[in-house]
């Protein structure tokens, strides 16, 4: 069981199963029988262990229950799963690790019953490739809807390589399932090895290259190709086998680049191998008239593509826009090349970051958040409506430094459905006139030479305005200094303000219209802070005219708080400053099955700023603004002796510590400030 309401997984996608016939264990033949078969492995916690011996990536250290080598035969596990019987009602998740000697399809059959012999709602199954909590990849996840519930990975078209992998059963919504002591399960894992032993062997050769001997190194690709043409495994992986491997219908994911440069009338950047260099804030003319199509499948419907290359020196956010003078319906795709502009065009599918249909001139841009220094390839194509649209236009590229980013928000399972849930923040009621949420963030020191702080100009907060009777006219913000895990207090405020409620825009990967940009002007030193964002209005009566802005939760890269039982909390107030912010248990919801359950229960936002050359402190260390550096300033400096506090100016040399060096600088400036 896991008491933490999030998993450490990646790439989860909900799959609705069609009817399948495989049944992994004879015990399932008689219906929904949860009795443990002979040789079945009992889970090692049964809803009463702390720490949890099969809590997986939610425990520190990681705690898998090892269940053996699946290549040696079927494995059955038996236990209880559901809601943990504590006041928080957090998740009970059972993490089982198994191994494979060779690549195989892994099928699962699950019998699960709750009170009354029915399948409880919101219980889920996960099948994970790998056992490293950071790099493991979710190959399958789903809500369990029937008994028996069958996962047929061969039909679904995925396999697991040799090595260790993870199987998880757990609840997806702690608010709507029964206690784990009331939910019993028996699950059987069954490995289906490939028909052709040559498939998946690294020594068999690459699937995209003809070679002597049969088979290739991609297990799923090889099995599919050889099922169509057995000679590809039994005799030789020849040119025809390679041709099949490049056919998208075989699921190999291979791409063979082809483009002829210098065709008459074609743009000079017609081929990905000859991109036109572009720069930030320098508009460039674009034409795809007479262009060929050489890009890979990328999720957008496009043709007649042209290519550009961009180099970035810092971390931040890139926005690529086709301006109003553009005469064709365009698509924009971005590929990451890394530290070098050189790349193998056959590998373009693996370099793809994403694409958008620009929907006409100036209507939408491709936004790359979290861009890092390096080289990028930009592909502009014509949207296909029968044939690719062609024309001319202007592309503009802008760049903004992002100094903190939680990543996009994701759904949670709430009342049995995947929901973009928000924490209410504003003047909610007469009893909660300042119901503000406070989320932690950290500002690192800038890496530009000669800079030491950030001039923040925008906060992007992700959320929505709830329906009437809410009246939300403004969106307000407060930044607090963060001192350890102490709740933010009135004296911790660094800066605050309000703006007229902005018109939201789409944040890539998140819900529609979730991104509210708040323009600010504040200098932040490197350090730890809280951010609060809340709705407000001028009516001043929470009882009859509440104001509310719901701050979306479940962001992947935020900073969580945990209690002694490893349950995450956030800070929330009812009134401020008294009693102010208190810890708020967020374990009442569970991760959505169509997102990554590793996402943290903190609100989503990003902060933009420019590196500045000073701390925003005056060159004269006149701390009390008397016009003279004197004994009063000396007393203030000595009172601040030790680690520097963000936002204060006593650390004159910006070393991070108020010490003798700062004392020497103050004494050197003794007297009137010039």
Secondary structure, 3 states (H helix, E strand, C coil): CCCCCCCCCCCCCECCCCCCCCCCCHHHHHCCCCCCCCCCEECCCCCCCCCCCCCECCCCCCECEEEEEHHHCCEEEEEECEECCCCCCCEEEEEEEEEECCCEEEEEEEEEECHHHCCCCCEEEEEEECCCCCCCEEEEEEECCCCCEEECHHHHCCCECCEEEEEEEEECCCCCCCEHHHCEEEEEEEEEECCCCCCCCHHHCCCCCCECCCCCCCHHHHHHHHHHCCHHHHCCECHHHHHHHCCHHHCCCCCCCCCCCCCCCCCCCCCHHHCEEECCCCCEEEECCCCCCCCCCCCCCEEEEEEEEEEECCCEEEEEEECCCCCCCEEEEEEEEECCCCCCHHHHHHHEEEEEECCCCCCCEEEEEEECCEEEEEEEEEEECCCECCCEEEEEEEEEEEEEECCCECCEEECCEEECCEEEEEECCCCCCCECEEEEEEECCCCCCCCCEEEEEEEEEEEECCCCCCCCCEEEEEEEECCCCCCCCHHHEEEEEEEECCCCECCCCCCCCCEEEEEEEEEEECEEEEEEEEEECCCCCCCCCCEEEEEECCECCCCCEECCCCCEEEEEECCCCCCCEEEEECCCCEECCCCCCCCECCCCEEEEEEEECCCCCCCCCCCCCCCEECHHHHHHHHHCCEECCCCCCCCCCCCCEECHHHHHHHHHCCEECC
